[in-house]
Amino acid sequence: MTTFVVAVAVVAVMALVVLLIWRRTQRVVTTPAQRAVHQALHTASLAAVPLRRGLTEESARAAAPHLRTLAAAEGLGVADAEGVLLAWDGPHTGMLESFADAARRAIASERPVLVDGDEHTLIAQPLLIDVGAAVGALGMVITGKPGPGMLGAAAEVARYACGQLELAELDASRARVDRAEVRALRAQISPHFIYNALNTIASFVRTDPDRARELILEFADFTRYSFRAAGEFTVLADELRNIERYLALEQARFGDALDVRLRIAPEVLGVVLPFLALQPLVENAVRHGLGGGRHGGQLSIVASDEGTDCLISVEDDGIGMDPDLLRSGALDAVDTSGPTRTGEAAHVGLSNVDDRLRAAFGNDYGLVVETAPGAGTKVSMRVPKFRPGIRA
């Protein structure tokens, strides 16, 4: 019984010590100033999320309460570039008309406008992006006359909102560039491949109708995927499936002359990569493997698990190329019609793919090309298995 009482007392003392240490730590770490900073940063992050989608009615409604908290305003309004009200948070809705007029004047002059009331003041602050391009205005209602501190705070809140809207515009610009690059890749899908695929299908119509039907379906699925409208990214499994359709059509034309070997680690099939990142590599490899007067060739596609990354390589045993052309930056200007490398351009789309990989994942993730005249070509890409913000 005595032992039990002693044990309980020891536990109680230990709990008291832990509690005292925790409270002392809390007093040191969470001072009023630290809590205020933390709260301001948290509020700013909440406002950033909708603003990163651009300035719309929906994003303005979602951001207005957090911007009002940051500005310590009684009421806050958001207007578009025409001075049209997008959202209002808080009381003083009777000042909406005044805000609309002040917003238009602030946008036109690119300077803040103050509207004095009996008890309150409205500050209309223009939202300026790209050195003078006004995309809208913030209106903040405060009690009394604003001092320099309040005017500075209003300007800083507007500047913060502008920063998020600029990032939204950069995101939109990058998305437009990505879509343009995908369209460029689609345009570079060899017209000769399409012509030859249709000719191959036509040759089977009488001799092997079932085979012709299968190839028509493969061709339809290939074009449907290659010209799809959704997304700048895809998963490796889908990209490989489309390449299988492409190779089925090429093998129907070349028969045993085209030897294809695939070695794919199952654990990397869900890796996300830029849409149509592999197609140019495979098309170039087929053209190298069977080009330059050769009557056959081997193509190898390997995707392996490399820890945090996935390593993908496409290799052919064709005529290769001069590495100096790669070093000179002429990746998309290399020819394959013969040993002198003059004529039809071969490496269509490789610079495009290299740029898209680096833009998405950083400069450590571009294409690596290993080649020499007569020694074939191996093109490799390293893709992170996970990257925040990037999904198919």
C-alpha positions, 0 to 999 in steps of 0.5 A: 500500500505504501509503495502504491502511494509513493508511486502515485506521488511520484507520478503527480510530481512528474506531471507537475514538472512537465506542466510547469516546463510546458507553461514556461516554454509557452510563455517564451515561444508564444509572446503577444508579438509572436502570436500577432506575427503568426496570426498575420502570416496565417491570414495572409496565406488564407488570402493568397489561396483565392487570389492565386486563381486571379481576380474574379467574383469568386476569388474576391469574395473568398479573399475579402474577409482575410484582406479586411483582417490584414488591413484592420478595416471595418469594411473592405471592397474589391473592384475589377479594372472597370471599377465594378464591385466584385465583393464587399465584406463587413458593414457600411454597405451604404458606401458601395456607390462611393467606393465604385466611384473612388475605385474608378478614379484610383484606377484611372489615376493609379493613385489612392483616393480618399473619400471623407464621411461624417465618422468614417473614411474610405480609402480606395487603393489601386491594384497595380501590376506590371508597373502601372497596369491597374487590374482593380482596386481595394476599398477600406473603410476606417473610423475617423481620419487615416494617419500615415500608419493606416495609409501605409498599411492600406498600401501594403495590403494592396501591394500584397494582393497585387503580388498574389495576382501577379503570381496568378498571371505568371501561372496563367502565362506558364499554362498558356506556354505549356499549351502552346508547346503541346500544340507545337509537339502535335504539329510536329508528329510526323505527317509521314507517319500518319500517311504511312500508317493509313497506307499500311492499314489500306494494304491490310483491308483486302488481305487481312480485314481483321488486322486492318480493323485492329490497326484502325482502332489503334490509329483512332486511339493514338490520335484521340490521345495525342490531340486531347484537350485536357491537361499539360501532364499525364501519367507514365502508364498512359504515355506508354499505352499511346506509344504502344499504339504508335509502335503497333502501327509502325511494326505493321509497316516494318514487320520484323525489321523493327525490334522493340524491347520494353522494360518497365518497373511497375512501381513507376507507372503512376509517375507524372510527366509532361504530356507527349514527353515520350512520343518525340523520343520514340518517333526519333528512335524509330526513324534513326533505327530504320533510317540512313539506308538501314533495313532494320533496327532495335528500339529499347524503352526502359523506365526504372525506379531510382529512389525519389526519381524515375529514370526513363530512357529511349535508345536506338541502334541507328546511325547516331549523330555528331555530339558537337551538334548537341553541344552547339544547341542544334538539337532540333536541326539534326538530319537523318536522311543519310550519312552526311546528315542533310535533308529531313530534320529528325530530332523534332520536339526534343528541345521542346520536351527538354524545356518543358521538363526543366520548367516543370521540375527544375534544371536537374531534370532535362534530357540527356543525350548519348550518341556518336556517329554509327553508335546509335542514340540514347535519350534519357530523362529523369522525372521526380516520382512526386512534385507538389503542385504537379498532377495529371 
